């Protein structure tokens, strides 16, 4: 997980990217749909997963086990 420091700017950090994802979530969406629509913000899939992990740990999103979609908590 990238955190801001002297070398990594805030815009490149996981915190910023998680905030971008949180602002885009307004309805249930699958992980692949979300990645396809927002991949311009991420260097690779690992950055995207880090941002999702942070949102999950903060309790901002949850995964619906029945349909595999992310929902806003």
URLINUR-V205282 format. One record per backbone hydrogen bond with DSSP energy under -1.0 kcal/mol. NH is the residue of the N-H (numbers start at 1). CO is the residue of the C=O. If there is no record, write none. Layout:
# URLINUR-V205282
[[NH & CO] [NH & CO]]
This chain:
# URLINUR-V205282
[[5 & 8] [13 & 10] [14 & 2] [17 & 13] [18 & 14] [19 & 15] [20 & 16] [21 & 17] [22 & 18] [23 & 19] [24 & 20] [25 & 21] [29 & 70] [34 & 30] [35 & 31] [36 & 32] [37 & 33] [38 & 34] [39 & 35] [41 & 38] [42 & 39] [48 & 44] [49 & 45] [50 & 46] [51 & 47] [52 & 48] [53 & 49] [54 & 50] [55 & 51] [56 & 52] [57 & 53] [58 & 54] [59 & 56] [60 & 55] [62 & 71] [64 & 69] [68 & 64] [70 & 29] [71 & 62] [73 & 60]]
